[in-house]
């Protein structure tokens, strides 16, 4: 096993170490922190959640970068949010000195494009052209590589992920002898690509010898695994053969929480699962999320709790005087703000109950 993916020691109480200062990022850190003060206040998000309708919620954004033209609706919202995200990512490119770190964050879009393309190919659908242009690999070459099966054109990390996804798909038990897709679980593609992406992230962070990135990716891995545990627990199909066959692939490698604990959590009761995570930094997330899932039959709270825990780690970079850590933290916090604005206004447009919206964001 890759040493980076071996079970790391959890020698911290709340968050893993952030790493040291790097004064070559002094100017960029100052810029990121200045822009961070201009992000939406929590009170604004709560006011939007409690607004009577879409228009009133959108009005709270009139003096911000997310201002939507009158009568534009969700299509106008998407244009505004896409422009904000593009501006954010261009800023990040200008701030980040280390090309390896920049490529690492661009690869997020590469893996998203890959997931979409592999899903389409294996389910016999047109490959399409609606791919993100923000990755490190040009969408035009990406489409050409898949349409003409020129996989050698892909970067190694994408080619490896594609091969693993295809193998996971065709090795699934229960499909028809004619190769039909009706008995295959499309999620196997996602599991394989997610695992490949996690391994790529952790291996790259180890090469960089970057404590902050290692901590970040391990936290993201744990939070994904915790959500998966709760979803499997609530699904009620954990006694089936398909579950037994899939259990080895659904949990991502490299997190702080061992796989055995996650598997035991699937079988535990609402109180039992919280007890399992008592000695981990995620106890509050699991306790709150599991109780809500048991009472409301919903995963809203575990999503909110995991999001809040990760945001807490990112905000803790305030203790770093200068370095790539605050710059990366700003990128991820701002991206989360963009997603939250989309979530709030889409919920208002669809007349969702304000209580559900508040449960998701607070």
N, C-alpha and C positions, 0 to 999 in steps of 0.2 A: 504494500500500500504506500502511496505517496505520503511522505512524512508530514506534509502540510495538512493532509486530510485525517491524520490520526487524531484521536480524542484529545483535545487540548485541556489543560488544567484550568479550572475556574478559580483563580486566586484573587477575586475581587468581589465586593459586596453588591454594587449596583451596576457599574459600567466598567468595561475593560480599559486599559491605559490608552492615552491619546498619542503618545510619542512626544518627542522634543520639539523645540522651536527651530524654525528655519527663517532667518532674517532676510533671505533673498525674496521672500514673499511679503515683506513689510507693507509695501504700497498696495498690493492686491488684497491683503487682509483688511487694510483700512477701508478700501473701496467696498468690499463685501459687507463689512460691518455697518457702513453707512447706508447701504441699500437695504440691509436687514431691518433697520429702524423704520423703513418706509413700507414694510409688509403690512398686510391687513391685521388690525387688532382683533383679538378674540371676541370682543364685544360686537364688532361689526359682523362677524360670522354668526354669532348668536342672534343678532337682530335679523339677519337674512333668514335664518331658520324659522324665526317666529313671525316673519312677514305674512301678510294675508294672501298674497299671490305672487306670481312671477314678476310682474311689473314693480311692485313695491320692493321686492328683494333686489332686483336689478338697480333700483334707484339708489341703494346704499353704495353702489360702485361708481356713481357718476363722477366723483372727484378722484378716481383711481385710474390706474392703467387698464383696468378691466371694464371701463365704461362701454356700454353697448348702445349702438345707434337706436333711436326710438323706433319701435315696431320691428326690429330686426329678428327677434325671437332666438331660437336655439341655433339657427344657422349663423346668425350674427355673433352669438356667443362663441361658437367654435372658431370663427375667424379671429376674434379678439384673443382668445386663449392660445391659439396656435402661434399668433404673432408674438405674444408674450414669451412663450416657450422658446421660440427661435431666437429672440433677443437675448434671453437668459443663456442659452447654450453658446451663442457667439461671444458673450461676455466671458463665460467660463473658458472658452478656447483661448481668448486673449490673456487671461490671467494665469493659466496653468503652464508652468515652464517645462514640466516633465512630460515628454511626449508619450511615455509608456502609460502614465496615469490618464492622460487625455484619451489615448486609444482604448484604455480599459473602460472608460465611461461611454465612449462611442459604441463599444461592442454591445451595449444593452440593446440598441436599435438593431444591430446585426442579428442578435439572437431572436428578437421579436420578428424580424423579417423572415428569418429561417423557419421559425415555428409556423408562420402563416403559409410559407411556400411548401413545406413538407406536408402539412395537413392537406393542402389542396392536391398535391401530387398523389398522395397515398389514397385519397378518397375520390380520385379520378375527376377532379374539377379543374377548370382553367387556372393557370398559374396566376393570372391577374397582374395588375401594375400598381396597386395602391400600397406601395412600400415606403417606409420612412426614409427620407434622404439624409437623416442625421447620423447614420452609422459611419463606420470607418471604411466600409466596402460599398462602392457606388451601386445604387439600385439597378441601373441599366446592365451592368456586368453581372449582377446577382441574378436577374431574370434570364439573361443569356446562358449562364452556367447551368441553370435548372432546366430550361427549355431544351437545351442541346446536350444535356447530361455531361457537361464539361466540368465535373466537380473538382478537377485539379486547379481550376481557376480560383477556387475559394481559399481563404486563409485556413491554416491548419485547424484552428479552434472551431471554425464553422463546418469544415469537412468532417471532423471527428463527431461533432454533435449531430450532423445529418445522418451519418452512418449508424450511430447509436439509436437514433429515433426510428430509422427504417428497420433495424434489427428488432427493436422492441415491438414494433407493429406486427411484423411477420412471425415473430416467435410467440405471439399471444395464442393461448389455447382456446379452442371452441369455435374458430372460424370455419366456414364451409370449405369443402374440398375444392370447390371451383374458385376459391379466392374471393368470395363475396365479402362485403364490408359490414353487413348487418350485425354480425356477431362480435365485431372488434370494438375495443374500447379506445376511443380517440384520445383519451387522457394519457395513454401510454406514450404517445408522442411527446406530450408536454412534460411528463415525468422524466423522460430520457434527456430532453433538451435542457430542462431545469438543472438536472444533475451535472450535465456537461458544462453549463454556464457557471454553476457554483464552483466546480473544480477549477475552471479557468480563472475565475476571480481570485480564489484563494492562492492558487499557484503563482499568479502574477503578483499579488500582494506580497507573497513570501520572497519572490525574486527582488522586489523593490525594497525588502526589509522595512516595510512600512507598518508600524504597530497599529496605527489608526485604521488603515484599510483592512487589516486582518480582523480587528475587532468588529468593524462595520459589517463585513461580509459574514462573519460567524454569527453575529446578532441577527442579520437578515435570514440566515439559514435556520436558526433556532425558531424565529417567529413564524416562518413558513411551515416548519415542521409542527409547531404547536397548533397552528390553524388546521393543518391536515389531520392531526390527532383528533381534534374536536369534531371535525366534519365526518371522519370515519366513525367516530363514536356515535354520532347522532344519526348516521345513515341507516343503521340497523342491519347491514348486510355483512357484518364481520364474521359470520359463521359459514359463509359460502366458500366454495373452492376457488372462485375467482379472487376473493379477498386474500386467501392464503397464498395464491400465486403472485399477487401484486404487492404484498406487504414489503418485500425486499426492495422494491423500486420506488415506493411513494415517498420515503424519507430521504432528504438530501444529506450528503456527507459533509463533514467538516465543522459542524456546530459544536457548541459547548455542552449541549445536553446529549447524553448517550442514547442510542437507538432503543436499547432495552427499556429505558424509562418511558419513551414515547409509545412503544408497543403496549406496555402495561397500562398506560393511561387510557388506551382505547377500551379496555375491559373494566376500568375502575368506575365507581359511581361519581356523582357530581362532587361530593366531598372528598372522595378518594383520589381523584385526579389532582385536586388542589394540594393534598398532602404529599403527593409524589413530587411536586415541584417546589415544596416548601424551602428546600436548601438551595434553590436556584434563584437567580436574579429576576425570574419571570413569575414568581409566586402570585403577585397581585394581578398580573395580566390573566393568568389561568383561573384564579379564583373568581374574579369578576366576570370573565368571559364565559366560564363553564356554568356559573349560576344563572346568568342571563339566558344562555342557550337552553338550559333545562326548563326554565320558567316560561320563556317567550318563544321557544322553538326557532330561534333566530341567531345568526352569527354576527349581528351588527356590533355587539359589544366587544367581541374578541378582536374584530377588525379595528375598532377604535382604540382598544387597549394596546394592541401591538403597534399601531401607528404612533401612539403617544409615547410608548417606551423608546422606539427608535428616534423620535424627535428629541427626546430627553438626552440621548447620547450625542446627537448632533449639536444640541444647544450647549452641551458641556464643553465644547471647543472654545467657549469664551475664556477658558483658563489658559489657552495657548496664545502667547503674545503675537506670534507671526508664524506662518507656515501654510502648507497646502490644506491642513485640516479645516480651518474656518472657511476656506474657499469652497471645498467640497461640501461642507455642511450647508453653506448658503445655497448651492445648487440644488441639493436634495430637499431642503426645507421649502425653497421657492417652488420647485416642481410639485411638492405636496400641496402647497397653497393653490396652485393652478388646478390641481385635481379636485380640491375641496370646493372651489368656486363652481366648477363644472357640476359636481355632485349636488350642491345646494340648489342651483338654478334649474337643473334638470328635474330634481325632485319637486320643486315648486311648479314647474311647467306641467308636471304630471299629477299635481294635487295630492302629493304624499302627505300623510299625517305628520304634523310638526313634531310630535313626540318621537316618531321613528327617526326623523332627521337629527333631532337633538341627541338621541341615543347613539347615533353613528359618529357625531362630531365632538361630543363632550361627555 
